[in-house]
Amino acid sequence: MSRDCPPPPAAAGAPRWPSHIDIPADWTPEPALAVFELLDQLRETVATLYLDQMQTLLQQQQGRAADAIAPDLGEATGDELTF
């Protein structure tokens, strides 16, 4: 038996892989905690190995997204923006 939940909406430009995982609704707290702890350990291990590279990638992706949404108006007009 599994919960029937709709998958979350995909973010623009996000990789397209399955975003819905069926989780048994009849787990006891013990297997649920075991899975939770496994995912936490996996997150920690990935962060230990790849945190710097992931941060760089996120900054690049967010920079491209910000440029696409709001290009640098100062460069477009040749004027310096003041606030």
Secondary structure, DSSP 8 states (H G I E B T S, - for coil): -B---------TT---S------BTT--HHHHHHHHHHHHHHHHHHHHHHHHHHHHHHHHHHHHHHHHHS--HHHHHSS----
